[in-house]
Amino acid sequence: MFALDRVLDQGWTLEASDYIELGTDGPHPYLIGEGEGRSVLDAVRAARALEELELADRAIVWGHSQGGHAALWTGILAPTYAPEVNVEAVAALAPASDLIGLLEGVETLPGGSVFATYTLQAYADCYDDVSLGDDVRPGARVSFDEISRRCLAEPAVFTSILTSLTTDWSTYFDDLTTGALATRIEQNTPSGPIGADLVIAQDESDPLVLPEVQERYVRARCDGGGELEYRTYPDRDHGGVVDADSPLLPELIDWTRDRLDGIPPTNNCCTNTGHQRRRSALARRHRVISRRAPQRRVPIHAAAPRGHGSIARVQCCTRR
């Protein structure tokens, strides 16, 4: 789990929720926003109910990849579903944000058919109007069913990814950006208002969540009157942006500390398309910050598939 040691060094508590039905026989609602967001908020509620813990009455949400999608939805849902959680800030790291945009480009992605399989299976399980028969070609059903039952970390999935690199996309799927599936995907795109402080981080060479798709999502939020900070990082790829040696991690800790200290966030929506390269940690931390010793542990909550603690956090996708 990325940055766990750094979180604990700050005296913060980390909470990381499982996604609904993950690891069970039930359907896992992959990239279905309300279920993801509610899982995070419910995890915070559960942690605060533990008698042996005394947690602060505010939360900060981190999430990477599918977890970034969950983090964005947590920020959207919190004011109405769980206002008492008091989500003060959201950090979405390489999030699956513009879902239609991702599906439009998934045909050319390494292993794109694997991620499309996870998405389509989840939506068919959760929505009566989405049918596998409408979107999966008959000759691909055996492969589709096999992939959909696999966990992302299993070696067999990597074999499936390699196979997909040499297989014509059209042998698997029809157009996934039309019909009932596209309507449902649009509904699960995290486009609603987020009143909490928001930062979105993106690798400039991410082969899975494409930078141009992320920038389009950021631009749409900015054009809609939203405020956020957009940071980009070179040459880290999708998972590497949260590796232990990534420059993002110390900046994320600093950003979180600033939110807890009440320092106003940066809003770079007004610069060009809302895109601004990250500032160096030295330049960003030139000011002297006086901080009070925390009286209680502050939960930082992230949407994550597995974990413990009290920063709400979500990570990458996993399958049952």
C-alpha positions in Angstrom: 0.0 0.0 0.0 1.6 3.2 -1.2 2.9 5.7 1.4 1.8 3.7 4.4 5.0 4.4 6.3 4.9 8.1 5.5 1.3 8.3 6.7 2.1 6.6 10.0 5.2 8.8 10.5 2.9 11.8 10.4 0.8 10.4 13.2 -2.2 10.0 10.9 -4.5 7.1 10.9 -5.2 5.2 7.6 -8.5 3.6 6.7 -8.6 1.5 3.5 -11.9 -0.1 2.5 -12.5 -3.2 0.5 -14.7 -2.7 -2.5 -18.2 -4.2 -2.4 -18.2 -8.0 -2.9 -14.5 -8.0 -3.7 -13.1 -11.5 -2.9 -16.6 -13.0 -2.5 -19.0 -14.8 -4.9 -21.1 -11.7 -5.4 -20.6 -9.2 -8.3 -17.9 -6.6 -7.8 -19.2 -3.2 -9.1 -16.0 -2.2 -11.0 -16.1 1.5 -11.8 -19.6 2.0 -10.5 -19.3 5.2 -8.5 -22.0 5.2 -5.8 -21.0 1.8 -4.4 -17.3 2.8 -4.4 -17.9 6.1 -2.7 -20.3 4.8 -0.1 -17.8 2.0 0.8 -15.2 4.6 1.7 -17.6 6.7 3.7 -18.9 3.7 5.5 -15.4 2.6 6.4 -14.8 6.0 8.0 -18.0 5.6 10.0 -17.0 2.1 11.1 -13.6 3.3 12.2 -15.0 6.1 14.3 -17.3 3.6 16.0 -14.4 1.6 17.4 -14.2 2.3 21.1 -10.4 1.8 21.3 -9.8 4.6 18.8 -10.2 8.4 19.1 -10.3 9.9 15.6 -10.7 13.5 14.5 -14.0 14.6 13.0 -12.5 15.3 9.6 -11.2 13.2 6.8 -9.0 13.4 3.7 -9.4 11.0 0.8 -6.7 9.6 -1.4 -7.2 7.2 -4.3 -5.2 5.8 -7.2 -6.5 4.4 -10.5 -9.9 2.7 -9.8 -9.3 4.1 -6.3 -9.1 7.6 -7.8 -12.5 7.1 -9.4 -13.7 6.0 -5.9 -12.1 9.0 -4.3 -13.8 11.4 -6.7 -17.1 9.8 -6.1 -16.5 10.0 -2.3 -16.1 13.7 -2.7 -19.3 14.0 -4.7 -21.4 11.8 -2.3 -20.1 12.9 1.1 -22.2 16.1 1.6 -25.5 14.1 1.1 -24.7 10.5 2.0 -22.4 11.1 5.0 -22.0 14.8 5.9 -20.8 13.9 9.4 -17.7 12.4 7.9 -16.6 15.9 7.0 -14.4 15.2 3.9 -12.1 18.2 3.7 -10.0 17.2 0.7 -9.7 14.7 -2.1 -6.5 13.6 -3.9 -7.2 11.6 -7.1 -4.0 10.0 -8.5 -4.2 8.9 -12.1 -7.9 8.4 -11.6 -10.3 6.6 -13.9 -12.2 9.8 -14.4 -13.6 10.3 -18.0 -14.9 6.8 -18.4 -16.2 7.3 -21.9 -12.9 8.8 -22.9 -11.1 5.8 -21.5 -13.3 3.4 -23.4 -12.8 5.3 -26.6 -9.0 4.8 -26.3 -9.0 1.3 -24.6 -8.8 -0.4 -28.0 -5.2 0.7 -28.5 -4.1 0.1 -24.9 -1.9 -2.8 -23.8 -4.3 -5.2 -22.2 -7.2 -3.0 -23.0 -9.5 -6.0 -23.6 -8.9 -7.1 -20.0 -10.0 -3.9 -18.5 -12.9 -3.6 -20.9 -13.9 -7.1 -19.8 -13.9 -6.1 -16.1 -16.0 -3.1 -16.8 -18.5 -4.8 -19.1 -19.0 -7.7 -16.7 -19.6 -5.4 -13.7 -22.1 -3.3 -15.6 -23.9 -6.4 -16.9 -24.1 -7.7 -13.3 -25.4 -4.5 -11.8 -27.7 -3.1 -14.5 -30.6 -5.0 -16.1 -30.4 -3.0 -19.3 -26.7 -3.9 -20.0 -26.3 -7.2 -21.8 -23.2 -9.1 -22.6 -24.9 -10.4 -25.7 -25.1 -6.8 -27.0 -21.4 -6.0 -26.7 -19.4 -9.2 -26.6 -19.0 -11.1 -29.9 -20.2 -14.8 -29.6 -16.8 -16.2 -30.5 -15.2 -14.3 -27.6 -17.5 -15.4 -24.8 -15.2 -18.2 -23.6 -12.2 -15.9 -23.3 -14.3 -13.2 -21.8 -15.8 -15.4 -19.1 -12.3 -16.7 -18.2 -10.8 -13.2 -17.9 -13.8 -11.8 -15.9 -13.3 -14.4 -13.1 -9.6 -13.6 -12.7 -7.9 -11.3 -10.1 -5.8 -8.6 -11.8 -2.7 -9.8 -9.9 -2.9 -13.4 -11.1 -0.3 -14.6 -13.6 -3.1 -15.8 -15.8 -4.3 -12.3 -16.3 -0.9 -11.2 -17.5 -1.1 -14.0 -20.0 -4.5 -12.7 -21.1 -2.9 -9.2 -21.5 -0.2 -10.6 -23.7 -2.7 -12.5 -25.8 -4.8 -9.3 -26.2 -1.8 -7.5 -27.6 -1.8 -9.9 -30.6 -5.5 -10.2 -31.0 -7.7 -7.9 -33.1 -10.0 -5.9 -30.8 -12.9 -6.4 -33.1 -12.9 -10.2 -32.4 -13.8 -9.4 -28.8 -16.2 -6.5 -28.7 -18.6 -4.4 -30.6 -18.6 -0.6 -30.1 -18.6 -0.1 -26.3 -19.3 3.7 -26.5 -23.0 3.3 -27.6 -26.2 1.9 -26.3 -27.2 1.1 -22.7 -23.6 0.5 -21.7 -22.5 3.9 -22.7 -25.4 5.5 -20.9 -24.6 3.7 -17.7 -20.9 4.6 -18.0 -21.8 8.2 -18.4 -23.8 8.0 -15.2 -20.8 6.7 -13.4 -18.4 9.3 -14.6 -17.5 11.5 -11.5 -18.7 14.8 -12.9 -20.7 16.1 -10.0 -19.6 19.0 -7.8 -16.9 18.4 -5.2 -16.9 21.0 -2.5 -13.8 19.7 -0.8 -10.3 20.8 -1.8 -9.2 18.7 -4.8 -5.9 17.7 -6.4 -5.6 15.5 -9.5 -2.2 14.0 -10.3 -1.3 12.4 -13.6 1.8 10.8 -15.2 2.6 12.4 -18.6 3.3 9.0 -20.2 0.6 6.9 -18.6 -0.3 4.1 -21.1 -3.6 3.2 -19.3 -5.2 6.4 -18.1 -4.2 8.5 -21.1 -2.9 12.1 -20.3 -5.1 13.6 -23.0 -8.2 12.0 -21.5 -7.3 13.2 -18.0 -6.7 16.7 -19.3 -10.1 16.7 -21.0 -11.7 15.7 -17.7 -9.8 18.4 -15.8 -10.8 21.0 -18.4 -14.5 20.0 -18.1 -14.4 20.4 -14.3 -12.7 23.8 -14.6 -15.1 25.0 -17.3 -18.0 23.9 -15.1 -16.8 26.3 -12.4 -15.0 23.8 -10.3 -11.7 24.5 -8.5 -8.8 22.1 -8.4 -5.1 21.8 -8.6 -3.7 19.6 -11.5 -0.2 18.2 -11.2 1.7 16.1 -13.8 4.8 14.0 -13.5 7.1 12.8 -16.3 8.1 9.2 -17.0 6.5 7.4 -14.1 3.7 5.4 -16.0 0.5 4.4 -14.4 1.6 2.4 -11.3 5.0 4.1 -11.0 3.4 7.5 -10.1 2.7 6.1 -6.6 5.9 4.0 -6.3 8.1 4.6 -3.2 10.6 6.7 -5.2 7.9 8.8 -7.0 8.2 12.6 -6.4 4.4 12.6 -6.0 4.5 10.9 -2.6 6.4 13.6 -0.6 4.3 16.2 -2.3 1.1 14.4 -1.4 2.2 14.3 2.2 2.9 18.1 2.1 -0.4 18.8 0.3 -2.3 16.8 3.0 -0.5 18.5 5.8 -1.3 21.9 4.3 -5.0 21.0 4.2 -4.9 20.0 7.8 -3.2 23.2 8.7 -5.8 25.2 7.0 -3.5 26.6 4.3 -5.6 27.6 1.2 -5.1 25.2 -1.8 -3.7 26.2 -5.2 -6.3 26.5 -7.9 -4.8 26.4 -11.4 -8.0 26.1 -13.3 -7.4 29.6 -14.6 -4.1 28.8 -16.2 -4.5 27.6 -19.8 -6.7 24.5 -19.7 -6.3 24.0 -15.9 -3.1 22.2 -16.5 0.0 23.3 -14.6 3.2 21.3 -14.0 4.0 20.5 -10.5 6.0 22.9 -8.5 9.1 21.7 -6.9 8.8 20.7 -3.2 11.4 23.4 -2.4 9.5 26.2 -4.1 6.2 25.0 -2.7 7.5 24.8 0.9 9.3 28.1 1.0 6.9 29.5 3.5 7.3 28.8 7.2 4.3 26.9 8.6 3.5 26.9 12.3 1.6 23.9 13.3 -0.1 22.9 16.5 0.6 19.5 17.9 -2.5 17.3 17.0 -4.7 16.6 19.9 -6.4 13.6 18.1 -5.4 11.5 15.2 -6.8 12.7 11.9 -8.2 10.1 9.6 -7.0 10.3 6.1 -9.4 8.2 4.1 -8.6 6.6 0.8 -10.5 4.4 -1.5 -8.4 1.3 -1.6 -9.1 -2.4 -2.3 -7.5 -3.6 1.0 -5.8 -2.1 4.0 -6.2 -0.8 7.5 -6.2 2.5 9.3 -7.8 5.9 8.9 -6.7 8.0 5.8 -9.4 7.1 3.4 -7.6 5.6 0.5 -8.4 3.8 -2.8 -5.8 2.1 -4.9 -5.8 0.1 -8.2 -8.3 -2.4 -9.3 -8.5 -6.0 -8.3 -11.0 -8.7 -9.2 -12.6 -11.4 -7.2 
